């Protein structure tokens, strides 16, 4: 004799042989695993390119009287000086934080690192014109090196 399932059993997510509490804990573990799974590098590079394009569009809307190449160059320079170094530093937390969180925190962190490093390099004697290229490249190199060496282990 077959027994009919109660409506609340369907709503609770019960299937044959499983309790609602057990199924929700399994779903929670699956969601947690998916959330903390390692994102692919290709997807993150595509997301970085998309965020640059969105930033160019936002700057073009703000500076609508300027030529497109001027706003694109401004967006690319801000992206080079602040966003990419900060994103590279945040690769250490690749497993724990999602892309957008790392991008926003990394941009603020990149601006802080660039400001402090350019200040101290100016005291040493390296002009700002050269530190625009040196500081982001060094910070990105260190960030990628640390992020990759930690994530490999």
Rosetta blueprint (number, residue, H / E / L):
1 X L
2 X L
3 X L
4 X L
5 X L
6 X L
7 X H
8 X H
9 X H
10 X H
11 X H
12 X H
13 X L
14 X L
15 X L
16 X L
17 X L
18 X L
19 X L
20 X H
21 X H
22 X H
23 X H
24 X H
25 X H
26 X H
27 X H
28 X H
29 X H
30 X H
31 X H
32 X H
33 X H
34 X H
35 X H
36 X H
37 X L
38 X L
39 X L
40 X L
41 X H
42 X H
43 X H
44 X H
45 X H
46 X H
47 X H
48 X H
49 X H
50 X H
51 X H
52 X H
53 X H
54 X H
55 X H
56 X H
57 X H
58 X H
59 X H
60 X H
61 X H
62 X H
63 X L
64 X L
65 X L
66 X L
67 X L
68 X H
69 X H
70 X H
71 X H
72 X H
73 X H
74 X H
75 X H
76 X H
77 X H
78 X H
79 X H
80 X H
81 X H
82 X H
83 X H
84 X H
85 X H
86 X H
87 X H
88 X H
89 X H
90 X H
91 X H
92 X H
93 X H
94 X L
95 X L
96 X L
97 X L
98 X L
99 X H
100 X H
101 X H
102 X H
103 X H
104 X H
105 X H
106 X H
107 X H
108 X H
109 X H
110 X H
111 X H
112 X H
113 X H
114 X H
115 X H
116 X H
117 X H
118 X H
119 X H
120 X H
121 X H
122 X H
123 X H
124 X H
125 X L
126 X L
127 X L
128 X H
129 X H
130 X H
131 X H
132 X H
133 X H
134 X H
135 X H
136 X H
137 X H
138 X H
139 X H
140 X H
141 X H
142 X H
143 X H
144 X H
145 X H
146 X H
147 X H
148 X H
149 X H
150 X H
151 X H
152 X H
153 X L
